[in-house]
Structure formats: C-alpha cells, structure tokens
Amino acid sequence: MPSFIHDNLSLTYFDEGEPAGDPILLIHGFASNKEVNWVNPGWLKTLGDAGYRVIAIDNRGHGESDKPHGTEAYVPERMADDAIALLRHLEVPRAHVMGYSMGARISAFMALAAPEMVRSLVFGGLGMGMVEGVGSWEGIAEGLLADSIDTVSDPRARAFRLFADQTGSDRIALAACIRSSRRKLTAEQVRKIEVPAMIAVGTKDDIAGSPHELAALLPRAQVVEIPGRDHMLAVGDRVFKQAVLEFLASNH
C-alpha cells in the first residue's frame, strides 16, 4: 500500500476507484483499518462502481500506519490533520468525507480545521455522542493492556480485545488512542459545520447517541436510520450504502 509522511509518521492509504471521479475520503473507526471498514463491507466497490475516486487512510495507530504509544498522539485534531495532509499529498483540493464512529468524530474536526477542503460529510455510527460522549469506554484500555483476555470480563472491552488479537493490532497504541481520541465537540463547534451532512445510525446502536439531536445542531443535515442494525453491523448495510449514494449524488 502507498504511504506518506506526516507529523513524523508513515501513514498508509489507498487511492482507487475512478481516477477522474469526484473524490471521497473514508476515515475508519477505532481498532479497525481501511480494509476492515471499507473494503470488506463493499464500500470500495460500491463507491468505485458509482464513479467516485475512493481514498481511504489507515489512521495512526491502526492498520499499516505507524503506531505511536503516547496518548498525546491521538487527540482528534492531530488525526484530522493526518486526513487533511493526505488530501494535500494527493493534490485533492476538496472531497466528500465519510467517517464511521471514531472516523466520524475525526471528520468533524477535519471540517472545522479545513472547511474549504470538505464538500460534504457523512457521519456513520455517531450521533449526539459526538457532543455528549459515547458512554463508558474506560475499561477498554485496561482490557487491551491485560496480560490475557481471560481476565477481561467487561463485554465491550472483551470484544475489542478479541478483535485486536485477531487482527494482530498494537494493543498499546490502541489503548493510547481510546484514551485520547474521544474528545467531545461543543454544540457551538458543531453549529459551525456548514457543509451538507448526513448522519446514519443503526436503530439498535447503543453507542452513537441520537442522530436527530445532532442533526438539529447542524445547519444542513439529514438523518438516515439503518433498520435493525447495531453499531458493528450497520457499517456495511445496504440501506446505508444506498442512502450515501443518493446523498453524494445530491451534492455532486
């Protein structure tokens, strides 16, 4: 996979789909990577077949990108700067941006830092949790750092530890990330995001927070409820994909 250097880190990405198409930048969620979040669920094929230039980054600490162990590396502003730097590296002046979960939070910080580079936004798997927080995640770092998964009893922490073990992730980097990347936006910050936005959340998602409350803060937002899906299963849902295609077409 190609990579570039930013903030003294090597960050990997892919740049595929239709080269002459409208670019869309994809930003994955916590403990995932560009393949797990966007290739395996069919997003690359869906967007590429629709004529888009599809760009996706491995966030720092994830996938094939460098994995610093200090918590200060994972504040969302710095992760948003990575995404901005990737577009500049590829000489893409403006793109649609879609993030899922942590990636949605990073996308929001990106829109605040470089609004001229963001054509539209898709916030997947994150609603009012962007402002109010997304519940208790403190145990996840401890679960990631435990000597054995057998000692991890919290269901959510155990699920992330199992996933990290299966993907061969750097658990120290992920623990640092989960401690720093959940910085909340204020309602005032959200109101400053003026580009068209779509908020897509599963009806069984108990992490994201209300998509309607977040939409009420955004000047130009619409909500898509993904029926019967929780936080994990909503990612590749066909209702989600169809809604994104329609949203992008309306903001072409």
Accessible surface in RSA format (square Angstrom, percent):
REM  Atomic radii and reference values for relative SASA: ProtOr
REM  Chains: A
REM  Algorithm: Lee & Richards
REM  Probe-radius: 1.40
REM  Slices: 20
REM RES _ NUM      All-atoms   Total-Side   Main-Chain    Non-polar    All polar
REM                ABS   REL    ABS   REL    ABS   REL    ABS   REL    ABS   REL
RES MET A   1   117.83  61.0  49.57  32.8  68.26 162.5  51.43  43.7  66.40  88.0
RES PRO A   2    64.08  46.7  50.98  46.5  13.11  47.6  63.37  52.3   0.71   4.4
RES SER A   3    54.95  46.4  33.61  44.9  21.35  49.2   2.99   6.4  51.96  72.8
RES PHE A   4    13.32   6.7   6.03   3.7   7.30  19.0  13.32   8.1   0.00   0.0
RES ILE A   5   124.20  70.7  98.58  73.4  25.62  61.7  98.58  71.0  25.62  69.5
RES HIS A   6    50.56  27.6  46.60  32.4   3.96  10.1  28.41  29.3  22.15  25.8
RES ASP A   7    57.27  40.1  33.15  33.0  24.12  57.0  16.54  38.9  40.73  40.6
RES ASN A   8   141.97  97.9 114.11 110.3  27.86  67.1  27.85  67.0 114.12 110.3
RES LEU A   9    22.95  12.8  22.75  16.3   0.20   0.5  22.95  16.1   0.00   0.0
RES SER A  10    31.61  26.7  30.93  41.3   0.67   1.6  17.65  37.6  13.96  19.6
RES LEU A  11     0.00   0.0   0.00   0.0   0.00   0.0   0.00   0.0   0.00   0.0
RES THR A  12    10.75   7.6  10.75  10.9   0.00   0.0  10.75  14.4   0.00   0.0
RES TYR A  13    14.84   6.9  14.84   8.4   0.00   0.0   1.18   0.9  13.66  16.8
RES PHE A  14     2.26   1.1   2.05   1.3   0.20   0.5   2.26   1.4   0.00   0.0
RES ASP A  15    50.98  35.7  25.52  25.4  25.46  60.2   9.92  23.4  41.06  40.9
RES GLU A  16    76.82  44.1  67.05  50.7   9.77  23.3  32.50  62.9  44.32  36.2
RES GLY A  17    36.42  44.9   0.00   N/A  36.42  44.9  12.76  35.0  23.65  53.0
RES GLU A  18    77.31  44.4  74.60  56.4   2.71   6.4  21.06  40.7  56.24  45.9
RES PRO A  19   106.87  77.9  89.68  81.8  17.19  62.5  93.35  77.1  13.52  84.0
RES ALA A  20    96.78  89.0  57.20  88.3  39.58  90.0  68.16  96.0  28.62  75.8
RES GLY A  21    16.26  20.1   0.00   N/A  16.26  20.1  10.18  27.9   6.08  13.6
RES ASP A  22    28.81  20.2  22.58  22.5   6.24  14.8   1.66   3.9  27.15  27.1
RES PRO A  23    19.88  14.5  19.86  18.1   0.02   0.1  19.86  16.4   0.02   0.1
RES ILE A  24     0.27   0.2   0.27   0.2   0.00   0.0   0.27   0.2   0.00   0.0
RES LEU A  25     0.00   0.0   0.00   0.0   0.00   0.0   0.00   0.0   0.00   0.0
RES LEU A  26     0.00   0.0   0.00   0.0   0.00   0.0   0.00   0.0   0.00   0.0
RES ILE A  27     0.16   0.1   0.16   0.1   0.00   0.0   0.16   0.1   0.00   0.0
RES HIS A  28     0.00   0.0   0.00   0.0   0.00   0.0   0.00   0.0   0.00   0.0
RES GLY A  29     4.60   5.7   0.00   N/A   4.60   5.7   4.60  12.6   0.00   0.0
RES PHE A  30    18.90   9.5   7.12   4.4  11.78  30.6   7.12   4.3  11.78  33.7
RES ALA A  31     4.17   3.8   0.77   1.2   3.40   7.7   1.35   1.9   2.82   7.5
RES SER A  32    14.75  12.5  12.29  16.4   2.46   5.7  10.98  23.4   3.77   5.3
RES ASN A  33    23.73  16.4  23.73  22.9   0.00   0.0   0.48   1.1  23.25  22.5
RES LYS A  34     0.00   0.0   0.00   0.0   0.00   0.0   0.00   0.0   0.00   0.0
RES GLU A  35    50.49  29.0  50.49  38.2   0.00   0.0  40.29  77.9  10.20   8.3
RES VAL A  36    48.31  31.8  42.91  38.8   5.40  13.0  42.91  37.3   5.40  14.6
RES ASN A  37     7.09   4.9   5.57   5.4   1.51   3.6   2.15   5.2   4.94   4.8
RES TRP A  38     0.69   0.3   0.69   0.3   0.00   0.0   0.69   0.4   0.00   0.0
RES VAL A  39    53.78  35.4  44.83  40.6   8.95  21.6  44.83  38.9   8.95  24.3
RES ASN A  40   111.44  76.9  75.97  73.4  35.48  85.4  29.46  70.9  81.98  79.2
RES PRO A  41    32.64  23.8  14.40  13.1  18.25  66.3  27.41  22.6   5.23  32.5
RES GLY A  42    20.07  24.7   0.00   N/A  20.07  24.7  19.69  54.0   0.38   0.9
RES TRP A  43     0.00   0.0   0.00   0.0   0.00   0.0   0.00   0.0   0.00   0.0
RES LEU A  44    30.35  16.9  29.45  21.1   0.90   2.3  29.45  20.7   0.90   2.4
RES LYS A  45   142.67  69.6 133.78  82.1   8.90  21.2 106.45  95.8  36.22  38.6
RES THR A  46    30.81  21.9  22.58  22.9   8.23  19.6  15.41  20.7  15.40  23.3
RES LEU A  47     0.00   0.0   0.00   0.0   0.00   0.0   0.00   0.0   0.00   0.0
RES GLY A  48    18.61  22.9   0.00   N/A  18.61  22.9   7.89  21.6  10.72  24.0
RES ASP A  49   105.26  73.7  67.41  67.1  37.84  89.5  33.04  77.8  72.21  72.0
RES ALA A  50    51.95  47.8  15.06  23.2  36.89  83.9  27.77  39.1  24.18  64.1
RES GLY A  51    31.50  38.9   0.00   N/A  31.50  38.9  24.07  66.0   7.44  16.7
RES TYR A  52    13.67   6.4  13.67   7.8   0.00   0.0   6.59   5.0   7.08   8.7
RES ARG A  53    48.52  20.4  48.52  24.7   0.00   0.0   3.60   4.9  44.91  27.2
RES VAL A  54     0.00   0.0   0.00   0.0   0.00   0.0   0.00   0.0   0.00   0.0
RES ILE A  55     0.00   0.0   0.00   0.0   0.00   0.0   0.00   0.0   0.00   0.0
RES ALA A  56     0.00   0.0   0.00   0.0   0.00   0.0   0.00   0.0   0.00   0.0
RES ILE A  57     0.51   0.3   0.51   0.4   0.00   0.0   0.51   0.4   0.00   0.0
RES ASP A  58     0.18   0.1   0.18   0.2   0.00   0.0   0.00   0.0   0.18   0.2
RES ASN A  59     3.23   2.2   2.56   2.5   0.67   1.6   0.84   2.0   2.39   2.3
RES ARG A  60     1.25   0.5   1.12   0.6   0.13   0.3   0.07   0.1   1.18   0.7
RES GLY A  61     0.64   0.8   0.00   N/A   0.64   0.8   0.00   0.0   0.64   1.4
RES HIS A  62     4.51   2.5   0.86   0.6   3.64   9.3   4.51   4.6   0.00   0.0
RES GLY A  63    30.21  37.3   0.00   N/A  30.21  37.3  11.64  31.9  18.57  41.6
RES GLU A  64   105.36  60.5  80.68  61.0  24.68  58.8  42.89  83.0  62.47  51.0
RES SER A  65     1.75   1.5   0.00   0.0   1.75   4.0   0.14   0.3   1.61   2.3
RES ASP A  66    59.20  41.5  54.75  54.5   4.45  10.5  12.85  30.3  46.34  46.2
RES LYS A  67    61.64  30.1  42.54  26.1  19.10  45.5  27.99  25.2  33.65  35.8
RES PRO A  68    33.36  24.3  20.37  18.6  12.99  47.2  32.62  26.9   0.73   4.6
RES HIS A  69    92.45  50.5  73.46  51.1  19.00  48.6  52.09  53.7  40.36  47.0
RES GLY A  70    26.28  32.4   0.00   N/A  26.28  32.4  20.09  55.1   6.19  13.9
RES THR A  71    57.95  41.2  55.96  56.7   1.99   4.7  27.31  36.7  30.65  46.3
RES GLU A  72   112.65  64.7 105.44  79.8   7.21  17.2  60.35 116.7  52.31  42.7
RES ALA A  73     6.97   6.4   6.97  10.8   0.00   0.0   6.97   9.8   0.00   0.0
RES TYR A  74     0.00   0.0   0.00   0.0   0.00   0.0   0.00   0.0   0.00   0.0
RES VAL A  75    28.00  18.4  28.00  25.3   0.00   0.0  28.00  24.3   0.00   0.0
RES PRO A  76     0.17   0.1   0.17   0.2   0.00   0.0   0.17   0.1   0.00   0.0
RES GLU A  77    67.36  38.7  64.72  49.0   2.64   6.3  49.07  94.9  18.29  14.9
RES ARG A  78    82.97  34.8  82.02  41.8   0.95   2.3  30.86  42.2  52.12  31.6
RES MET A  79     1.76   0.9   0.68   0.4   1.09   2.6   0.70   0.6   1.06   1.4
RES ALA A  80     0.73   0.7   0.73   1.1   0.00   0.0   0.73   1.0   0.00   0.0
RES ASP A  81    62.23  43.6  60.56  60.3   1.67   3.9   9.76  23.0  52.46  52.3
RES ASP A  82     1.57   1.1   1.57   1.6   0.00   0.0   1.06   2.5   0.51   0.5
RES ALA A  83     1.09   1.0   1.09   1.7   0.00   0.0   1.09   1.5   0.00   0.0
RES ILE A  84     8.48   4.8   8.48   6.3   0.00   0.0   8.48   6.1   0.00   0.0
RES ALA A  85    16.41  15.1  11.47  17.7   4.95  11.3  13.78  19.4   2.63   7.0
RES LEU A  86     0.00   0.0   0.00   0.0   0.00   0.0   0.00   0.0   0.00   0.0
RES LEU A  87     0.00   0.0   0.00   0.0   0.00   0.0   0.00   0.0   0.00   0.0
RES ARG A  88   146.70  61.6 130.28  66.4  16.42  39.1  54.01  73.8  92.69  56.2
RES HIS A  89    89.97  49.2  62.30  43.3  27.67  70.8  47.53  49.0  42.44  49.4
RES LEU A  90    30.52  17.0  15.46  11.1  15.07  37.9  19.83  13.9  10.69  28.8
RES GLU A  91   155.34  89.2 127.93  96.8  27.41  65.3  49.32  95.4 106.02  86.6
RES VAL A  92     4.63   3.0   1.83   1.7   2.80   6.8   3.41   3.0   1.22   3.3
RES PRO A  93   109.05  79.5  94.12  85.8  14.93  54.3 104.17  86.0   4.88  30.4
RES ARG A  94    95.85  40.2  92.60  47.2   3.25   7.7  25.94  35.4  69.91  42.4
RES ALA A  95     0.00   0.0   0.00   0.0   0.00   0.0   0.00   0.0   0.00   0.0
RES HIS A  96     0.72   0.4   0.72   0.5   0.00   0.0   0.69   0.7   0.03   0.0
RES VAL A  97     0.97   0.6   0.00   0.0   0.97   2.3   0.09   0.1   0.87   2.4
RES MET A  98     0.42   0.2   0.42   0.3   0.00   0.0   0.42   0.4   0.00   0.0
RES GLY A  99     0.12   0.1   0.00   N/A   0.12   0.1   0.00   0.0   0.12   0.3
RES TYR A 100     8.46   4.0   8.46   4.8   0.00   0.0   8.38   6.3   0.08   0.1
RES SER A 101    17.93  15.2  16.44  21.9   1.49   3.4   5.45  11.6  12.48  17.5
RES MET A 102    13.48   7.0   7.42   4.9   6.06  14.4  11.93  10.1   1.55   2.0
RES GLY A 103     0.00   0.0   0.00   N/A   0.00   0.0   0.00   0.0   0.00   0.0
RES ALA A 104     0.00   0.0   0.00   0.0   0.00   0.0   0.00   0.0   0.00   0.0
RES ARG A 105     6.49   2.7   6.49   3.3   0.00   0.0   0.07   0.1   6.42   3.9
RES ILE A 106     0.59   0.3   0.59   0.4   0.00   0.0   0.59   0.4   0.00   0.0
RES SER A 107     0.00   0.0   0.00   0.0   0.00   0.0   0.00   0.0   0.00   0.0
RES ALA A 108     0.00   0.0   0.00   0.0   0.00   0.0   0.00   0.0   0.00   0.0
RES PHE A 109    10.33   5.2   8.16   5.1   2.18   5.7   8.16   4.9   2.18   6.2
RES MET A 110     0.03   0.0   0.03   0.0   0.00   0.0   0.00   0.0   0.03   0.0
RES ALA A 111     5.80   5.3   2.21   3.4   3.58   8.1   2.21   3.1   3.58   9.5
RES LEU A 112    50.08  27.9  25.28  18.1  24.80  62.3  27.87  19.6  22.22  59.8
RES ALA A 113    65.65  60.4  27.02  41.7  38.62  87.9  37.31  52.5  28.33  75.1
RES ALA A 114     1.81   1.7   1.81   2.8   0.00   0.0   1.81   2.6   0.00   0.0
RES PRO A 115    77.24  56.3  71.12  64.8   6.11  22.2  71.94  59.4   5.29  32.9
RES GLU A 116   107.80  61.9  90.24  68.3  17.56  41.8  73.16 141.5  34.63  28.3
RES MET A 117     9.36   4.8   9.36   6.2   0.00   0.0   8.14   6.9   1.21   1.6
RES VAL A 118     0.13   0.1   0.07   0.1   0.06   0.1   0.07   0.1   0.06   0.2
RES ARG A 119    61.76  25.9  58.68  29.9   3.08   7.3   5.04   6.9  56.73  34.4
RES SER A 120     0.36   0.3   0.32   0.4   0.03   0.1   0.00   0.0   0.36   0.5
RES LEU A 121     0.01   0.0   0.01   0.0   0.00   0.0   0.01   0.0   0.00   0.0
RES VAL A 122     1.32   0.9   1.32   1.2   0.00   0.0   1.32   1.2   0.00   0.0
RES PHE A 123     0.44   0.2   0.44   0.3   0.00   0.0   0.44   0.3   0.00   0.0
RES GLY A 124     0.11   0.1   0.00   N/A   0.11   0.1   0.11   0.3   0.00   0.0
RES GLY A 125     0.34   0.4   0.00   N/A   0.34   0.4   0.27   0.7   0.07   0.2
RES LEU A 126     4.60   2.6   4.60   3.3   0.00   0.0   4.60   3.2   0.00   0.0
RES GLY A 127     0.00   0.0   0.00   N/A   0.00   0.0   0.00   0.0   0.00   0.0
RES MET A 128    22.35  11.6  22.35  14.8   0.00   0.0  22.35  19.0   0.00   0.0
RES GLY A 129     1.34   1.7   0.00   N/A   1.34   1.7   1.06   2.9   0.28   0.6
RES MET A 130     0.41   0.2   0.41   0.3   0.00   0.0   0.00   0.0   0.41   0.5
RES VAL A 131    24.61  16.2  16.20  14.7   8.41  20.3  16.20  14.1   8.41  22.8
RES GLU A 132   113.65  65.2  85.78  64.9  27.87  66.4  34.83  67.4  78.82  64.4
RES GLY A 133    26.16  32.3   0.00   N/A  26.16  32.3  14.48  39.7  11.68  26.2
RES VAL A 134    17.11  11.3   9.32   8.4   7.79  18.8  13.30  11.6   3.81  10.3
RES GLY A 135    59.21  73.0   0.00   N/A  59.21  73.0  41.09 112.8  18.12  40.6
RES SER A 136    89.82  75.9  66.21  88.4  23.61  54.4  46.40  98.8  43.42  60.8
RES TRP A 137    12.32   4.9  11.26   5.5   1.06   2.5  11.81   6.3   0.51   0.8
RES GLU A 138   106.02  60.9  99.23  75.1   6.79  16.2  68.68 132.8  37.34  30.5
RES GLY A 139    34.20  42.2   0.00   N/A  34.20  42.2  26.22  72.0   7.97  17.9
RES ILE A 140     2.26   1.3   2.26   1.7   0.00   0.0   2.26   1.6   0.00   0.0
RES ALA A 141     1.58   1.5   1.58   2.4   0.00   0.0   1.58   2.2   0.00   0.0
RES GLU A 142    96.85  55.6  88.75  67.1   8.10  19.3  65.04 125.8  31.81  26.0
RES GLY A 143     4.45   5.5   0.00   N/A   4.45   5.5   3.86  10.6   0.58   1.3
RES LEU A 144     0.20   0.1   0.20   0.1   0.00   0.0   0.20   0.1   0.00   0.0
RES LEU A 145    73.93  41.2  52.53  37.6  21.40  53.8  53.94  37.9  19.99  53.8
RES ALA A 146    22.11  20.3  11.17  17.2  10.94  24.9  21.64  30.5   0.48   1.3
RES ASP A 147   148.66 104.1 114.13 113.6  34.53  81.7  38.54  90.7 110.12 109.8
RES SER A 148    41.20  34.8  37.53  50.1   3.67   8.4  31.80  67.7   9.40  13.2
RES ILE A 149    35.74  20.3  34.11  25.4   1.63   3.9  34.11  24.6   1.63   4.4
RES ASP A 150   118.50  83.0  88.58  88.2  29.92  70.7  28.51  67.1  89.99  89.8
RES THR A 151   102.49  72.9  68.17  69.1  34.32  81.8  72.67  97.6  29.82  45.1
RES VAL A 152    11.30   7.4   5.15   4.7   6.15  14.8   9.05   7.9   2.25   6.1
RES SER A 153   106.03  89.6  79.05 105.5  26.97  62.1  51.99 110.7  54.03  75.7
RES ASP A 154    69.18  48.5  62.87  62.6   6.32  14.9  27.39  64.5  41.79  41.7
RES PRO A 155   107.34  78.2  96.27  87.8  11.06  40.2 101.85  84.1   5.49  34.1
RES ARG A 156    68.16  28.6  60.95  31.1   7.21  17.2  29.97  41.0  38.19  23.1
RES ALA A 157     1.57   1.4   1.57   2.4   0.00   0.0   1.57   2.2   0.00   0.0
RES ARG A 158    97.85  41.1  97.85  49.9   0.00   0.0  30.10  41.1  67.76  41.1
RES ALA A 159    53.09  48.8  41.66  64.3  11.43  26.0  47.93  67.5   5.16  13.7
RES PHE A 160    14.09   7.0  13.16   8.1   0.93   2.4  14.03   8.5   0.06   0.2
RES ARG A 161    10.57   4.4  10.57   5.4   0.00   0.0   0.00   0.0  10.57   6.4
RES LEU A 162    87.30  48.6  87.30  62.5   0.00   0.0  87.30  61.3   0.00   0.0
RES PHE A 163    60.92  30.5  60.11  37.2   0.81   2.1  60.69  36.8   0.24   0.7
RES ALA A 164     0.43   0.4   0.00   0.0   0.43   1.0   0.04   0.1   0.39   1.0
RES ASP A 165    65.34  45.8  41.16  41.0  24.18  57.2  27.72  65.2  37.62  37.5
RES GLN A 166   128.69  72.0  88.68  64.8  40.01  95.3  38.81  82.6  89.88  68.2
RES THR A 167    56.87  40.5  22.48  22.8  34.39  82.0  31.26  42.0  25.62  38.7
RES GLY A 168    66.76  82.3   0.00   N/A  66.76  82.3  35.02  96.1  31.75  71.1
RES SER A 169    33.52  28.3  15.14  20.2  18.38  42.3   8.38  17.8  25.14  35.2
RES ASP A 170    40.74  28.5  30.49  30.4  10.24  24.2  18.09  42.6  22.65  22.6
RES ARG A 171    72.57  30.5  68.28  34.8   4.29  10.2   4.92   6.7  67.66  41.0
RES ILE A 172    90.62  51.6  89.54  66.7   1.08   2.6  89.54  64.5   1.08   2.9
RES ALA A 173     0.02   0.0   0.00   0.0   0.02   0.0   0.01   0.0   0.01   0.0
RES LEU A 174     1.12   0.6   1.12   0.8   0.00   0.0   1.12   0.8   0.00   0.0
RES ALA A 175     1.33   1.2   1.33   2.1   0.00   0.0   1.33   1.9   0.00   0.0
RES ALA A 176     4.28   3.9   2.79   4.3   1.50   3.4   3.69   5.2   0.60   1.6
RES CYS A 177     0.05   0.0   0.05   0.1   0.00   0.0   0.05   0.1   0.00   0.0
RES ILE A 178     3.62   2.1   3.62   2.7   0.00   0.0   3.62   2.6   0.00   0.0
RES ARG A 179   121.86  51.2  92.02  46.9  29.84  71.0  35.26  48.2  86.60  52.5
RES SER A 180    19.20  16.2   8.70  11.6  10.50  24.2   8.37  17.8  10.83  15.2
RES SER A 181     2.03   1.7   1.48   2.0   0.55   1.3   0.21   0.4   1.83   2.6
RES ARG A 182    63.82  26.8  53.21  27.1  10.61  25.3  19.81  27.1  44.02  26.7
RES ARG A 183   116.26  48.8 104.11  53.1  12.15  28.9  41.96  57.3  74.30  45.0
RES LYS A 184   110.50  53.9  93.84  57.6  16.65  39.7  45.49  40.9  65.01  69.2
RES LEU A 185     2.28   1.3   0.00   0.0   2.28   5.7   0.41   0.3   1.86   5.0
RES THR A 186    69.91  49.7  64.97  65.9   4.94  11.8  67.03  90.0   2.88   4.4
RES ALA A 187    24.44  22.5  21.27  32.8   3.17   7.2  21.27  30.0   3.17   8.4
RES GLU A 188   106.75  61.3 103.94  78.6   2.81   6.7  57.18 110.6  49.57  40.5
RES GLN A 189    56.74  31.7  56.72  41.5   0.02   0.0  15.42  32.8  41.32  31.3
RES VAL A 190     0.42   0.3   0.42   0.4   0.00   0.0   0.42   0.4   0.00   0.0
RES ARG A 191   118.74  49.9 109.75  55.9   8.99  21.4  46.80  64.0  71.94  43.6
RES LYS A 192   144.22  70.4 123.60  75.8  20.62  49.1  73.95  66.6  70.27  74.8
RES ILE A 193     4.30   2.4   0.84   0.6   3.46   8.3   4.17   3.0   0.12   0.3
RES GLU A 194   117.82  67.6 113.07  85.5   4.75  11.3  29.57  57.2  88.25  72.1
RES VAL A 195    22.34  14.7  20.83  18.9   1.51   3.6  21.86  19.0   0.48   1.3
RES PRO A 196    19.45  14.2  19.45  17.7   0.00   0.0  19.45  16.1   0.00   0.0
RES ALA A 197     1.04   1.0   0.08   0.1   0.96   2.2   0.08   0.1   0.96   2.5
RES MET A 198     0.00   0.0   0.00   0.0   0.00   0.0   0.00   0.0   0.00   0.0
RES ILE A 199     0.00   0.0   0.00   0.0   0.00   0.0   0.00   0.0   0.00   0.0
RES ALA A 200     0.12   0.1   0.00   0.0   0.12   0.3   0.00   0.0   0.12   0.3
RES VAL A 201     7.14   4.7   5.95   5.4   1.19   2.9   6.13   5.3   1.02   2.8
RES GLY A 202     3.85   4.8   0.00   N/A   3.85   4.8   0.00   0.0   3.85   8.6
RES THR A 203    78.03  55.5  39.38  39.9  38.66  92.1  42.53  57.1  35.50  53.7
RES LYS A 204   141.98  69.3 122.69  75.3  19.28  45.9  76.67  69.0  65.31  69.6
RES ASP A 205    20.70  14.5   0.00   0.0  20.70  48.9   0.17   0.4  20.53  20.5
RES ASP A 206   122.25  85.6  86.01  85.6  36.25  85.7  45.63 107.4  76.62  76.4
RES ILE A 207    16.98   9.7  11.47   8.5   5.51  13.3  12.72   9.2   4.26  11.6
RES ALA A 208     0.10   0.1   0.10   0.2   0.00   0.0   0.10   0.1   0.00   0.0
RES GLY A 209    36.10  44.5   0.00   N/A  36.10  44.5  29.08  79.8   7.02  15.7
RES SER A 210    38.26  32.3  26.02  34.7  12.24  28.2  25.65  54.6  12.62  17.7
RES PRO A 211    15.61  11.4  15.61  14.2   0.00   0.0  15.61  12.9   0.00   0.0
RES HIS A 212    99.83  54.6  93.18  64.8   6.65  17.0  72.76  75.0  27.07  31.5
RES GLU A 213    89.68  51.5  83.53  63.2   6.15  14.6  35.18  68.1  54.50  44.5
RES LEU A 214     0.10   0.1   0.10   0.1   0.00   0.0   0.10   0.1   0.00   0.0
RES ALA A 215    18.30  16.8  11.48  17.7   6.81  15.5  11.74  16.5   6.56  17.4
RES ALA A 216    88.24  81.1  46.48  71.7  41.76  95.0  59.03  83.1  29.21  77.4
RES LEU A 217    26.42  14.7  20.37  14.6   6.05  15.2  21.22  14.9   5.20  14.0
RES LEU A 218    10.70   6.0   0.88   0.6   9.81  24.7   1.11   0.8   9.59  25.8
RES PRO A 219    75.85  55.3  34.00  31.0  41.84 152.1  47.04  38.8  28.81 179.1
RES ARG A 220   137.40  57.7 125.68  64.1  11.71  27.9  50.04  68.4  87.36  52.9
RES ALA A 221    35.43  32.6   0.12   0.2  35.32  80.3   1.70   2.4  33.74  89.4
RES GLN A 222    86.19  48.2  80.41  58.8   5.77  13.7  31.08  66.2  55.11  41.8
RES VAL A 223    39.96  26.3  10.64   9.6  29.32  70.7  10.64   9.2  29.32  79.5
RES VAL A 224    22.94  15.1  19.60  17.7   3.34   8.0  22.94  19.9   0.00   0.0
RES GLU A 225    92.22  52.9  77.04  58.3  15.17  36.1  18.47  35.7  73.74  60.2
RES ILE A 226     0.14   0.1   0.14   0.1   0.00   0.0   0.14   0.1   0.00   0.0
RES PRO A 227    79.62  58.0  68.76  62.7  10.86  39.5  69.41  57.3  10.21  63.5
RES GLY A 228    42.96  53.0   0.00   N/A  42.96  53.0  22.57  61.9  20.39  45.7
RES ARG A 229    84.12  35.3  84.12  42.9   0.00   0.0   3.69   5.0  80.44  48.7
RES ASP A 230    54.22  38.0  53.13  52.9   1.09   2.6  16.74  39.4  37.48  37.4
RES HIS A 231    11.72   6.4  11.17   7.8   0.55   1.4   8.56   8.8   3.16   3.7
RES MET A 232   111.10  57.5  97.02  64.2  14.08  33.5  71.72  61.0  39.37  52.2
RES LEU A 233   108.66  60.5  99.09  70.9   9.57  24.1 101.97  71.6   6.69  18.0
RES ALA A 234     0.39   0.4   0.39   0.6   0.00   0.0   0.39   0.5   0.00   0.0
RES VAL A 235    21.07  13.9  21.07  19.1   0.00   0.0  21.07  18.3   0.00   0.0
RES GLY A 236    28.28  34.9   0.00   N/A  28.28  34.9  10.63  29.2  17.66  39.5
RES ASP A 237    11.82   8.3   8.04   8.0   3.78   8.9   3.44   8.1   8.39   8.4
RES ARG A 238   202.38  85.0 196.05  99.9   6.32  15.1  66.81  91.3 135.57  82.2
RES VAL A 239    63.46  41.8  58.72  53.2   4.74  11.4  62.61  54.4   0.86   2.3
RES PHE A 240     0.76   0.4   0.76   0.5   0.00   0.0   0.76   0.5   0.00   0.0
RES LYS A 241    33.72  16.4  33.72  20.7   0.00   0.0  12.45  11.2  21.26  22.7
RES GLN A 242    94.69  53.0  93.38  68.2   1.31   3.1  39.34  83.7  55.35  42.0
RES ALA A 243    14.95  13.7  10.25  15.8   4.70  10.7  13.28  18.7   1.67   4.4
RES VAL A 244     0.00   0.0   0.00   0.0   0.00   0.0   0.00   0.0   0.00   0.0
RES LEU A 245    41.23  23.0  38.17  27.3   3.06   7.7  38.39  27.0   2.84   7.6
RES GLU A 246   104.56  60.0  94.60  71.6   9.95  23.7  41.41  80.1  63.14  51.6
RES PHE A 247     5.92   3.0   2.77   1.7   3.15   8.2   5.47   3.3   0.45   1.3
RES LEU A 248     0.16   0.1   0.13   0.1   0.03   0.1   0.13   0.1   0.03   0.1
RES ALA A 249    65.22  60.0  47.66  73.5  17.57  40.0  50.20  70.7  15.02  39.8
RES SER A 250    85.20  72.0  44.77  59.7  40.43  93.1  49.68 105.8  35.52  49.8
RES ASN A 251    31.81  21.9  20.16  19.5  11.65  28.0  10.17  24.5  21.64  20.9
RES HIS A 252   150.41  82.2 107.01  74.4  43.40 111.0  76.82  79.2  73.59  85.6
END  Absolute sums over single chains surface
CHAIN  1 A    10312.1       7931.8       2380.2       5452.2       4859.9
END  Absolute sums over all chains
TOTAL         10312.1       7931.8       2380.2       5452.2       4859.9
